[in-house]
Amino acid sequence: MDPGPGDEGAALAISPLRSGEKFHLFVSYSSVDAVWTRGLIGRLEADLPGLRVCLHERDFTPGRNVLENMAECIQQSQKVLLVLSQDFVRSRWCLLEADLSLFGYCLERKPVIPVLLRPCQVPLHLSHLTYLEATDSRFYRKLGQLLCHASHRLECALPARRPAPALYSGKALLSLSCINRDSLPSWKVGSFSTLVIPDPLKEVLEDPEVYRHALGILNGVRSPRSCLRYVGCRVPLGIFLIVLSLMAFVLPVVLGLQRSPPAERFYLVSATGFFCPLLIVLGVNALCWFRRFSREKMRELALRVGEANVLLAPHSLLMGCDTMNKLYFVYVLLEDCRQVFLRAPDGEALFREALLRFSSSYTCCVAHAHFPAWEDAQGTPGHLELGLCFCQFVSLQLKTPQGLGVNPV
């Protein structure tokens, strides 16, 4: 193993295990990365005599619950090594192991060593950690030095590779799809799971009841029960009504309107003039039912999202929707914007009303990092580094309702 800077000629030695410790290192990795990880561990064990590494396939107790095995082995290890890749991020077991290791780190200052094997979207609850890059030519030497450092020296030995803090105002945290999104018909409003808080939201929202209550408001939106929700019913009905209106229009000609008495002609023309437009309107409405339903349902959802945002705003969290089956969550500091509203009479009520009417469309703009016509607000002070802050957004919406290309409630 290459000597580290300042350690020329000095052999690296593993620190002894302390009371209650069985392993120097617990390794968490995806099965897709097993070949690379086992090669790394084999080389470490060969170059560092006495190194004891915990691998789940080798050291978990057979017959025990997997969660119990993970918790106990992490507890009995000096350090935790995370092999980060997109496959690791997608693995629920790996993320759970990462959560347990961070829990131990918070309680006992247990060092966590993330290794970036391949570029990936690091979960929010791991993004504050610094990491080593596997592609770095000095990666193996750095890792060996970190393993040989005492635990209390590891924090200053690990070079910073990621910016801090992980959170900033305007950060998109999560896009959440509804349950069984792929199998939902287009007319059905999606329902969202309230069992657990998604990992990216845990850092800003600690109370699960707030999350459940907020999503429960949205889950109260009902899907239509009209037969027009089915295309096979809507299209034939619309065509039938339009054809019927055309038949009613030509009926006087067929019956010989000119030869009818004046009284009959009057009643026939009056009936035709009333029923023909009525049938055409009903037919067109039947054909366009879905578009009208979608517009009305999105207005209802936006109002419900606004009600939920009244609960989430004190936690600097907002959610929005631009479809009936997907939500966006963003981290936004709203206190400065709230103070702007409080300058007006009944400012608290105005701020609440703004959340109800505009917070959903504002969240979608932040999540997509796109504010149409946002240059109209340039020159006015804002509270968001990139894009419009909430009070600027509301101001522009009130001046020009279509100025931002969104539909306020």
DRENRORO-816719 format. One record per residue (C-alpha): x, y, z; residue number from 1; residue in one letter. Coordinates in nm, 2 decimals, decimal comma. Layout:
N
+--------+--------+--------+------+------+
:      x :      y :      z : finu : keke :
+--------+--------+--------+------+------+
:      X :      Y :      Z :  NUM :    a :
...
+--------+--------+--------+------+------+
This chain:
409
+--------+--------+--------+------+------+
:      x :      y :      z : finu : keke :
+--------+--------+--------+------+------+
:   0,00 :   0,00 :   0,00 :    1 :    m :
:   0,13 :   0,35 :  -0,09 :    2 :    d :
:   0,24 :   0,55 :   0,21 :    3 :    p :
:   0,04 :   0,86 :   0,28 :    4 :    g :
:   0,18 :   1,22 :   0,30 :    5 :    p :
:   0,39 :   1,26 :   0,60 :    6 :    g :
:   0,40 :   0,89 :   0,67 :    7 :    d :
:   0,68 :   0,79 :   0,44 :    8 :    e :
:   0,82 :   0,46 :   0,55 :    9 :    g :
:   0,57 :   0,41 :   0,83 :   10 :    a :
:   0,35 :   0,10 :   0,82 :   11 :    a :
:  -0,02 :   0,15 :   0,85 :   12 :    l :
:  -0,18 :  -0,03 :   1,14 :   13 :    a :
:  -0,54 :  -0,10 :   1,23 :   14 :    i :
:  -0,66 :   0,05 :   1,56 :   15 :    s :
:  -0,75 :  -0,22 :   1,81 :   16 :    p :
:  -1,11 :  -0,31 :   1,87 :   17 :    l :
:  -1,27 :  -0,16 :   2,18 :   18 :    r :
:  -1,51 :  -0,31 :   2,42 :   19 :    s :
:  -1,83 :  -0,42 :   2,25 :   20 :    g :
:  -1,68 :  -0,41 :   1,90 :   21 :    e :
:  -1,63 :  -0,71 :   1,68 :   22 :    k :
:  -1,55 :  -0,55 :   1,34 :   23 :    f :
:  -1,34 :  -0,26 :   1,22 :   24 :    h :
:  -1,56 :  -0,20 :   0,93 :   25 :    l :
:  -1,92 :  -0,26 :   0,82 :   26 :    f :
:  -1,97 :  -0,25 :   0,45 :   27 :    v :
:  -2,30 :  -0,17 :   0,28 :   28 :    s :
:  -2,33 :  -0,21 :  -0,09 :   29 :    y :
:  -2,57 :  -0,31 :  -0,37 :   30 :    s :
:  -2,55 :  -0,67 :  -0,51 :   31 :    s :
:  -2,48 :  -0,52 :  -0,85 :   32 :    v :
:  -2,15 :  -0,38 :  -0,71 :   33 :    d :
:  -2,06 :  -0,70 :  -0,52 :   34 :    a :
:  -1,76 :  -0,80 :  -0,75 :   35 :    v :
:  -1,59 :  -0,45 :  -0,71 :   36 :    w :
:  -1,67 :  -0,44 :  -0,33 :   37 :    t :
:  -1,54 :  -0,79 :  -0,26 :   38 :    r :
:  -1,22 :  -0,72 :  -0,46 :   39 :    g :
:  -1,17 :  -0,40 :  -0,25 :   40 :    l :
:  -1,23 :  -0,58 :   0,08 :   41 :    i :
:  -1,00 :  -0,87 :  -0,02 :   42 :    g :
:  -0,72 :  -0,63 :  -0,10 :   43 :    r :
:  -0,77 :  -0,44 :   0,23 :   44 :    l :
:  -0,77 :  -0,76 :   0,43 :   45 :    e :
:  -0,45 :  -0,86 :   0,26 :   46 :    a :
:  -0,27 :  -0,53 :   0,31 :   47 :    d :
:  -0,40 :  -0,46 :   0,66 :   48 :    l :
:  -0,33 :  -0,75 :   0,89 :   49 :    p :
:  -0,59 :  -0,79 :   1,16 :   50 :    g :
:  -0,86 :  -0,59 :   0,97 :   51 :    l :
:  -1,20 :  -0,74 :   1,05 :   52 :    r :
:  -1,47 :  -0,65 :   0,79 :   53 :    v :
:  -1,84 :  -0,73 :   0,83 :   54 :    c :
:  -2,02 :  -0,84 :   0,51 :   55 :    l :
:  -2,38 :  -0,94 :   0,53 :   56 :    h :
:  -2,34 :  -1,26 :   0,33 :   57 :    e :
:  -2,06 :  -1,38 :   0,55 :   58 :    r :
:  -2,13 :  -1,24 :   0,90 :   59 :    d :
:  -2,50 :  -1,21 :   0,95 :   60 :    f :
:  -2,64 :  -1,47 :   1,19 :   61 :    t :
:  -2,85 :  -1,73 :   0,99 :   62 :    p :
:  -3,22 :  -1,74 :   1,10 :   63 :    g :
:  -3,23 :  -1,40 :   1,25 :   64 :    r :
:  -3,44 :  -1,11 :   1,13 :   65 :    n :
:  -3,24 :  -0,90 :   0,87 :   66 :    v :
:  -3,31 :  -0,58 :   1,05 :   67 :    l :
:  -3,18 :  -0,72 :   1,37 :   68 :    e :
:  -2,87 :  -0,84 :   1,20 :   69 :    n :
:  -2,80 :  -0,50 :   1,04 :   70 :    m :
:  -2,86 :  -0,30 :   1,35 :   71 :    a :
:  -2,64 :  -0,53 :   1,56 :   72 :    e :
:  -2,35 :  -0,55 :   1,31 :   73 :    c :
:  -2,35 :  -0,17 :   1,26 :   74 :    i :
:  -2,35 :  -0,12 :   1,64 :   75 :    q :
:  -2,05 :  -0,36 :   1,67 :   76 :    q :
:  -1,84 :  -0,19 :   1,40 :   77 :    s :
:  -1,60 :   0,09 :   1,44 :   78 :    q :
:  -1,67 :   0,25 :   1,11 :   79 :    k :
:  -1,92 :   0,22 :   0,82 :   80 :    v :
:  -1,83 :   0,21 :   0,46 :   81 :    l :
:  -2,11 :   0,30 :   0,20 :   82 :    l :
:  -2,04 :   0,20 :  -0,17 :   83 :    v :
:  -2,26 :   0,46 :  -0,35 :   84 :    l :
:  -2,40 :   0,40 :  -0,69 :   85 :    s :
:  -2,74 :   0,44 :  -0,86 :   86 :    q :
:  -2,81 :   0,08 :  -0,78 :   87 :    d :
:  -2,73 :   0,14 :  -0,41 :   88 :    f :
:  -2,97 :   0,44 :  -0,41 :   89 :    v :
:  -3,25 :   0,22 :  -0,55 :   90 :    r :
:  -3,19 :  -0,06 :  -0,30 :   91 :    s :
:  -3,42 :  -0,02 :   0,00 :   92 :    r :
:  -3,20 :  -0,25 :   0,21 :   93 :    w :
:  -2,90 :  -0,04 :   0,14 :   94 :    c :
:  -3,08 :   0,28 :   0,22 :   95 :    l :
:  -3,20 :   0,13 :   0,55 :   96 :    l :
:  -2,84 :   0,03 :   0,64 :   97 :    e :
:  -2,74 :   0,39 :   0,56 :   98 :    a :
:  -3,01 :   0,52 :   0,79 :   99 :    d :
:  -2,89 :   0,29 :   1,07 :  100 :    l :
:  -2,53 :   0,39 :   1,02 :  101 :    s :
:  -2,62 :   0,76 :   1,04 :  102 :    l :
:  -2,83 :   0,69 :   1,35 :  103 :    f :
:  -2,52 :   0,54 :   1,51 :  104 :    g :
:  -2,31 :   0,83 :   1,39 :  105 :    y :
:  -2,54 :   1,08 :   1,55 :  106 :    c :
:  -2,54 :   0,90 :   1,88 :  107 :    l :
:  -2,18 :   0,78 :   1,91 :  108 :    e :
:  -2,00 :   0,98 :   1,65 :  109 :    r :
:  -1,95 :   0,66 :   1,46 :  110 :    k :
:  -1,75 :   0,75 :   1,14 :  111 :    p :
:  -1,93 :   0,69 :   0,80 :  112 :    v :
:  -1,71 :   0,67 :   0,49 :  113 :    i :
:  -1,91 :   0,71 :   0,17 :  114 :    p :
:  -1,73 :   0,59 :  -0,15 :  115 :    v :
:  -1,87 :   0,71 :  -0,48 :  116 :    l :
:  -1,83 :   0,42 :  -0,71 :  117 :    l :
:  -2,04 :   0,56 :  -0,99 :  118 :    r :
:  -2,22 :   0,90 :  -1,03 :  119 :    p :
:  -2,56 :   0,89 :  -0,88 :  120 :    c :
:  -2,83 :   1,11 :  -0,72 :  121 :    q :
:  -2,73 :   1,09 :  -0,36 :  122 :    v :
:  -3,03 :   1,08 :  -0,12 :  123 :    p :
:  -3,09 :   1,39 :   0,07 :  124 :    l :
:  -3,02 :   1,23 :   0,41 :  125 :    h :
:  -2,68 :   1,12 :   0,28 :  126 :    l :
:  -2,59 :   1,43 :   0,08 :  127 :    s :
:  -2,43 :   1,62 :   0,38 :  128 :    h :
:  -2,16 :   1,35 :   0,41 :  129 :    l :
:  -1,82 :   1,40 :   0,23 :  130 :    t :
:  -1,71 :   1,11 :   0,01 :  131 :    y :
:  -1,41 :   0,95 :  -0,16 :  132 :    l :
:  -1,42 :   0,90 :  -0,53 :  133 :    e :
:  -1,34 :   0,55 :  -0,65 :  134 :    a :
:  -1,19 :   0,70 :  -0,97 :  135 :    t :
:  -0,94 :   0,91 :  -0,78 :  136 :    d :
:  -0,58 :   0,78 :  -0,84 :  137 :    s :
:  -0,51 :   0,82 :  -0,46 :  138 :    r :
:  -0,84 :   0,66 :  -0,35 :  139 :    f :
:  -0,69 :   0,34 :  -0,21 :  140 :    y :
:  -0,42 :   0,52 :  -0,01 :  141 :    r :
:  -0,68 :   0,76 :   0,13 :  142 :    k :
:  -0,91 :   0,48 :   0,23 :  143 :    l :
:  -0,63 :   0,29 :   0,40 :  144 :    g :
:  -0,53 :   0,60 :   0,60 :  145 :    q :
:  -0,89 :   0,66 :   0,71 :  146 :    l :
:  -0,93 :   0,30 :   0,82 :  147 :    l :
:  -0,62 :   0,33 :   1,03 :  148 :    c :
:  -0,71 :   0,66 :   1,19 :  149 :    h :
:  -0,86 :   0,66 :   1,53 :  150 :    a :
:  -1,24 :   0,73 :   1,51 :  151 :    s :
:  -1,20 :   1,08 :   1,67 :  152 :    h :
:  -0,94 :   1,18 :   1,41 :  153 :    r :
:  -1,15 :   1,07 :   1,11 :  154 :    l :
:  -1,36 :   1,38 :   1,09 :  155 :    e :
:  -1,07 :   1,61 :   1,02 :  156 :    c :
:  -0,89 :   1,35 :   0,80 :  157 :    a :
:  -1,16 :   1,31 :   0,54 :  158 :    l :
:  -1,13 :   1,58 :   0,27 :  159 :    p :
:  -1,45 :   1,77 :   0,18 :  160 :    a :
:  -1,59 :   1,68 :  -0,16 :  161 :    r :
:  -1,95 :   1,81 :  -0,15 :  162 :    r :
:  -2,08 :   2,16 :  -0,08 :  163 :    p :
:  -2,26 :   2,23 :   0,24 :  164 :    a :
:  -2,53 :   2,29 :   0,35 :  165 :    p :
:  -2,73 :   2,03 :   0,16 :  166 :    a :
:  -3,05 :   2,24 :   0,19 :  167 :    l :
:  -3,11 :   2,58 :   0,03 :  168 :    y :
:  -3,42 :   2,78 :  -0,03 :  169 :    s :
:  -3,58 :   2,68 :  -0,36 :  170 :    g :
:  -3,44 :   2,32 :  -0,35 :  171 :    k :
:  -3,67 :   2,06 :  -0,51 :  172 :    a :
:  -3,69 :   1,76 :  -0,27 :  173 :    l :
:  -3,92 :   1,51 :  -0,42 :  174 :    l :
:  -4,17 :   1,43 :  -0,69 :  175 :    s :
:  -4,42 :   1,18 :  -0,55 :  176 :    l :
:  -4,64 :   0,97 :  -0,78 :  177 :    s :
:  -4,97 :   0,83 :  -0,66 :  178 :    c :
:  -5,05 :   0,47 :  -0,57 :  179 :    i :
:  -5,07 :   0,25 :  -0,89 :  180 :    n :
:  -5,01 :   0,55 :  -1,11 :  181 :    r :
:  -4,95 :   0,33 :  -1,42 :  182 :    d :
:  -5,28 :   0,14 :  -1,39 :  183 :    s :
:  -5,50 :   0,44 :  -1,32 :  184 :    l :
:  -5,75 :   0,55 :  -1,58 :  185 :    p :
:  -5,72 :   0,91 :  -1,70 :  186 :    s :
:  -6,03 :   1,02 :  -1,53 :  187 :    w :
:  -5,95 :   0,89 :  -1,19 :  188 :    k :
:  -5,79 :   1,11 :  -0,92 :  189 :    v :
:  -5,48 :   0,95 :  -0,77 :  190 :    g :
:  -5,44 :   0,86 :  -0,40 :  191 :    s :
:  -5,12 :   0,91 :  -0,22 :  192 :    f :
:  -4,97 :   0,68 :   0,05 :  193 :    s :
:  -4,95 :   0,82 :   0,40 :  194 :    t :
:  -4,78 :   0,53 :   0,57 :  195 :    l :
:  -4,43 :   0,68 :   0,60 :  196 :    v :
:  -4,26 :   1,01 :   0,53 :  197 :    i :
:  -4,04 :   0,97 :   0,22 :  198 :    p :
:  -3,67 :   0,99 :   0,30 :  199 :    d :
:  -3,60 :   1,32 :   0,12 :  200 :    p :
:  -3,86 :   1,49 :   0,34 :  201 :    l :
:  -3,75 :   1,36 :   0,68 :  202 :    k :
:  -3,48 :   1,63 :   0,71 :  203 :    e :
:  -3,73 :   1,91 :   0,71 :  204 :    v :
:  -4,05 :   1,74 :   0,84 :  205 :    l :
:  -4,01 :   1,55 :   1,16 :  206 :    e :
:  -4,37 :   1,50 :   1,26 :  207 :    d :
:  -4,53 :   1,22 :   1,05 :  208 :    p :
:  -4,88 :   1,34 :   1,16 :  209 :    e :
:  -4,84 :   1,67 :   0,97 :  210 :    v :
:  -4,74 :   1,48 :   0,65 :  211 :    y :
:  -5,04 :   1,24 :   0,69 :  212 :    r :
:  -5,28 :   1,52 :   0,75 :  213 :    h :
:  -5,15 :   1,72 :   0,45 :  214 :    a :
:  -5,19 :   1,42 :   0,21 :  215 :    l :
:  -5,52 :   1,32 :   0,37 :  216 :    g :
:  -5,66 :   1,65 :   0,25 :  217 :    i :
:  -5,57 :   1,56 :  -0,11 :  218 :    l :
:  -5,69 :   1,21 :  -0,07 :  219 :    n :
:  -6,04 :   1,35 :   0,00 :  220 :    g :
:  -6,08 :   1,46 :  -0,36 :  221 :    v :
:  -6,32 :   1,22 :  -0,52 :  222 :    r :
:  -6,32 :   1,08 :  -0,87 :  223 :    s :
:  -6,64 :   1,13 :  -1,09 :  224 :    p :
:  -6,91 :   0,87 :  -1,10 :  225 :    r :
:  -7,08 :   0,99 :  -1,42 :  226 :    s :
:  -7,10 :   0,75 :  -1,71 :  227 :    c :
:  -6,94 :   1,01 :  -1,93 :  228 :    l :
:  -6,60 :   0,92 :  -1,78 :  229 :    r :
:  -6,60 :   0,62 :  -2,02 :  230 :    y :
:  -6,50 :   0,71 :  -2,38 :  231 :    v :
:  -6,72 :   0,43 :  -2,51 :  232 :    g :
:  -7,02 :   0,61 :  -2,36 :  233 :    c :
:  -6,92 :   0,97 :  -2,41 :  234 :    r :
:  -6,84 :   0,96 :  -2,78 :  235 :    v :
:  -7,15 :   0,77 :  -2,90 :  236 :    p :
:  -7,38 :   0,99 :  -2,68 :  237 :    l :
:  -7,23 :   1,31 :  -2,82 :  238 :    g :
:  -7,26 :   1,20 :  -3,18 :  239 :    i :
:  -7,62 :   1,08 :  -3,12 :  240 :    f :
:  -7,72 :   1,42 :  -2,98 :  241 :    l :
:  -7,56 :   1,61 :  -3,27 :  242 :    i :
:  -7,72 :   1,39 :  -3,53 :  243 :    v :
:  -8,05 :   1,43 :  -3,35 :  244 :    l :
:  -8,02 :   1,80 :  -3,36 :  245 :    s :
:  -7,96 :   1,79 :  -3,74 :  246 :    l :
:  -8,26 :   1,57 :  -3,78 :  247 :    m :
:  -8,47 :   1,81 :  -3,58 :  248 :    a :
:  -8,35 :   2,09 :  -3,81 :  249 :    f :
:  -8,46 :   1,92 :  -4,13 :  250 :    v :
:  -8,78 :   1,78 :  -3,98 :  251 :    l :
:  -9,00 :   2,08 :  -4,08 :  252 :    p :
:  -8,88 :   2,04 :  -4,45 :  253 :    v :
:  -8,97 :   1,67 :  -4,44 :  254 :    v :
:  -9,31 :   1,73 :  -4,29 :  255 :    l :
:  -9,39 :   2,00 :  -4,54 :  256 :    g :
:  -9,38 :   2,32 :  -4,34 :  257 :    l :
:  -9,53 :   2,53 :  -4,62 :  258 :    q :
:  -9,85 :   2,33 :  -4,63 :  259 :    r :
:  -9,91 :   2,34 :  -4,26 :  260 :    s :
: -10,15 :   2,58 :  -4,09 :  261 :    p :
:  -9,99 :   2,90 :  -3,95 :  262 :    p :
: -10,04 :   2,78 :  -3,59 :  263 :    a :
:  -9,86 :   2,45 :  -3,65 :  264 :    e :
:  -9,58 :   2,63 :  -3,84 :  265 :    r :
:  -9,53 :   2,86 :  -3,54 :  266 :    f :
:  -9,51 :   2,58 :  -3,29 :  267 :    y :
:  -9,28 :   2,37 :  -3,51 :  268 :    l :
:  -9,04 :   2,65 :  -3,58 :  269 :    v :
:  -9,03 :   2,75 :  -3,21 :  270 :    s :
:  -8,96 :   2,39 :  -3,11 :  271 :    a :
:  -8,69 :   2,35 :  -3,38 :  272 :    t :
:  -8,53 :   2,68 :  -3,28 :  273 :    g :
:  -8,52 :   2,57 :  -2,91 :  274 :    f :
:  -8,42 :   2,20 :  -2,94 :  275 :    f :
:  -8,17 :   2,22 :  -3,22 :  276 :    c :
:  -7,92 :   2,45 :  -3,04 :  277 :    p :
:  -7,99 :   2,26 :  -2,71 :  278 :    l :
:  -7,91 :   1,92 :  -2,86 :  279 :    l :
:  -7,59 :   2,06 :  -3,02 :  280 :    i :
:  -7,47 :   2,21 :  -2,70 :  281 :    v :
:  -7,54 :   1,89 :  -2,51 :  282 :    l :
:  -7,36 :   1,69 :  -2,78 :  283 :    g :
:  -7,05 :   1,91 :  -2,77 :  284 :    v :
:  -7,05 :   1,91 :  -2,39 :  285 :    n :
:  -7,06 :   1,53 :  -2,39 :  286 :    a :
:  -6,77 :   1,51 :  -2,63 :  287 :    l :
:  -6,57 :   1,77 :  -2,43 :  288 :    c :
:  -6,66 :   1,64 :  -2,09 :  289 :    w :
:  -6,31 :   1,51 :  -2,01 :  290 :    f :
:  -6,14 :   1,84 :  -2,08 :  291 :    r :
:  -6,40 :   2,03 :  -1,87 :  292 :    r :
:  -6,37 :   1,77 :  -1,59 :  293 :    f :
:  -5,99 :   1,79 :  -1,59 :  294 :    s :
:  -5,99 :   2,17 :  -1,56 :  295 :    r :
:  -6,24 :   2,17 :  -1,28 :  296 :    e :
:  -6,07 :   1,89 :  -1,09 :  297 :    k :
:  -5,73 :   2,06 :  -1,12 :  298 :    m :
:  -5,89 :   2,37 :  -0,97 :  299 :    r :
:  -6,02 :   2,16 :  -0,68 :  300 :    e :
:  -5,68 :   1,99 :  -0,63 :  301 :    l :
:  -5,50 :   2,32 :  -0,63 :  302 :    a :
:  -5,73 :   2,45 :  -0,35 :  303 :    l :
:  -5,68 :   2,13 :  -0,16 :  304 :    r :
:  -5,30 :   2,16 :  -0,20 :  305 :    v :
:  -5,33 :   2,51 :  -0,08 :  306 :    g :
:  -5,50 :   2,39 :   0,24 :  307 :    e :
:  -5,22 :   2,13 :   0,29 :  308 :    a :
:  -4,96 :   2,40 :   0,23 :  309 :    n :
:  -5,10 :   2,60 :   0,52 :  310 :    v :
:  -4,99 :   2,31 :   0,74 :  311 :    l :
:  -4,65 :   2,26 :   0,56 :  312 :    l :
:  -4,54 :   2,62 :   0,53 :  313 :    a :
:  -4,43 :   2,66 :   0,89 :  314 :    p :
:  -4,18 :   2,37 :   0,82 :  315 :    h :
:  -4,05 :   2,56 :   0,51 :  316 :    s :
:  -4,21 :   2,29 :   0,29 :  317 :    l :
:  -4,45 :   2,34 :   0,00 :  318 :    l :
:  -4,61 :   2,10 :  -0,24 :  319 :    m :
:  -4,78 :   2,15 :  -0,57 :  320 :    g :
:  -4,95 :   1,95 :  -0,85 :  321 :    c :
:  -4,99 :   2,01 :  -1,22 :  322 :    d :
:  -5,15 :   1,67 :  -1,29 :  323 :    t :
:  -5,40 :   1,46 :  -1,10 :  324 :    m :
:  -5,15 :   1,19 :  -1,00 :  325 :    n :
:  -4,82 :   1,35 :  -0,92 :  326 :    k :
:  -4,70 :   1,59 :  -0,64 :  327 :    l :
:  -4,39 :   1,81 :  -0,61 :  328 :    y :
:  -4,23 :   1,90 :  -0,28 :  329 :    f :
:  -3,99 :   2,19 :  -0,25 :  330 :    v :
:  -3,79 :   2,34 :   0,04 :  331 :    y :
:  -3,86 :   2,72 :   0,05 :  332 :    v :
:  -3,79 :   2,97 :   0,33 :  333 :    l :
:  -4,11 :   3,17 :   0,36 :  334 :    l :
:  -4,06 :   3,38 :   0,67 :  335 :    e :
:  -3,93 :   3,69 :   0,48 :  336 :    d :
:  -4,22 :   3,67 :   0,24 :  337 :    c :
:  -4,46 :   3,63 :   0,53 :  338 :    r :
:  -4,32 :   3,95 :   0,68 :  339 :    q :
:  -4,40 :   4,14 :   0,36 :  340 :    v :
:  -4,77 :   4,03 :   0,39 :  341 :    f :
:  -4,78 :   4,12 :   0,76 :  342 :    l :
:  -4,71 :   4,49 :   0,67 :  343 :    r :
:  -5,07 :   4,51 :   0,54 :  344 :    a :
:  -5,38 :   4,51 :   0,75 :  345 :    p :
:  -5,49 :   4,16 :   0,82 :  346 :    d :
:  -5,16 :   4,04 :   0,69 :  347 :    g :
:  -5,18 :   3,69 :   0,84 :  348 :    e :
:  -5,51 :   3,63 :   0,67 :  349 :    a :
:  -5,37 :   3,76 :   0,34 :  350 :    l :
:  -5,07 :   3,53 :   0,37 :  351 :    f :
:  -5,30 :   3,23 :   0,43 :  352 :    r :
:  -5,52 :   3,33 :   0,13 :  353 :    e :
:  -5,21 :   3,35 :  -0,09 :  354 :    a :
:  -5,10 :   3,01 :   0,02 :  355 :    l :
:  -5,45 :   2,87 :  -0,06 :  356 :    l :
:  -5,47 :   3,03 :  -0,41 :  357 :    r :
:  -5,11 :   3,04 :  -0,54 :  358 :    f :
:  -4,88 :   2,80 :  -0,35 :  359 :    s :
:  -4,95 :   2,50 :  -0,57 :  360 :    s :
:  -4,87 :   2,68 :  -0,90 :  361 :    s :
:  -4,57 :   2,85 :  -0,73 :  362 :    y :
:  -4,43 :   2,51 :  -0,61 :  363 :    t :
:  -4,46 :   2,37 :  -0,97 :  364 :    c :
:  -4,26 :   2,67 :  -1,10 :  365 :    c :
:  -3,99 :   2,61 :  -0,84 :  366 :    v :
:  -3,98 :   2,24 :  -0,89 :  367 :    a :
:  -3,94 :   2,28 :  -1,27 :  368 :    h :
:  -3,70 :   2,58 :  -1,22 :  369 :    a :
:  -3,91 :   2,77 :  -1,47 :  370 :    h :
:  -4,08 :   3,11 :  -1,41 :  371 :    f :
:  -4,24 :   3,23 :  -1,74 :  372 :    p :
:  -4,21 :   3,61 :  -1,78 :  373 :    a :
:  -4,01 :   3,63 :  -1,45 :  374 :    w :
:  -3,81 :   3,92 :  -1,59 :  375 :    e :
:  -4,12 :   4,13 :  -1,52 :  376 :    d :
:  -4,03 :   4,12 :  -1,15 :  377 :    a :
:  -3,66 :   4,21 :  -1,20 :  378 :    q :
:  -3,56 :   4,52 :  -1,02 :  379 :    g :
:  -3,78 :   4,44 :  -0,72 :  380 :    t :
:  -3,62 :   4,29 :  -0,42 :  381 :    p :
:  -3,68 :   3,92 :  -0,37 :  382 :    g :
:  -3,60 :   3,65 :  -0,12 :  383 :    h :
:  -3,50 :   3,37 :  -0,35 :  384 :    l :
:  -3,15 :   3,35 :  -0,50 :  385 :    e :
:  -3,27 :   3,19 :  -0,83 :  386 :    l :
:  -3,62 :   3,27 :  -0,96 :  387 :    g :
:  -3,91 :   3,45 :  -0,79 :  388 :    l :
:  -3,98 :   3,43 :  -0,42 :  389 :    c :
:  -4,34 :   3,37 :  -0,31 :  390 :    f :
:  -4,44 :   3,73 :  -0,25 :  391 :    c :
:  -4,30 :   3,83 :  -0,59 :  392 :    q :
:  -4,50 :   3,55 :  -0,76 :  393 :    f :
:  -4,82 :   3,65 :  -0,58 :  394 :    v :
:  -4,77 :   4,01 :  -0,67 :  395 :    s :
:  -4,73 :   3,93 :  -1,04 :  396 :    l :
:  -5,03 :   3,69 :  -1,04 :  397 :    q :
:  -5,25 :   3,96 :  -0,89 :  398 :    l :
:  -5,14 :   4,22 :  -1,15 :  399 :    k :
:  -5,16 :   3,99 :  -1,45 :  400 :    t :
:  -5,34 :   3,66 :  -1,38 :  401 :    p :
:  -5,19 :   3,50 :  -1,70 :  402 :    q :
:  -4,86 :   3,68 :  -1,68 :  403 :    g :
:  -4,67 :   3,37 :  -1,55 :  404 :    l :
:  -4,84 :   3,12 :  -1,77 :  405 :    g :
:  -5,01 :   2,95 :  -1,48 :  406 :    v :
:  -5,37 :   2,93 :  -1,37 :  407 :    n :
:  -5,43 :   3,07 :  -1,02 :  408 :    p :
:  -5,74 :   2,94 :  -0,84 :  409 :    v :
+--------+--------+--------+------+------+
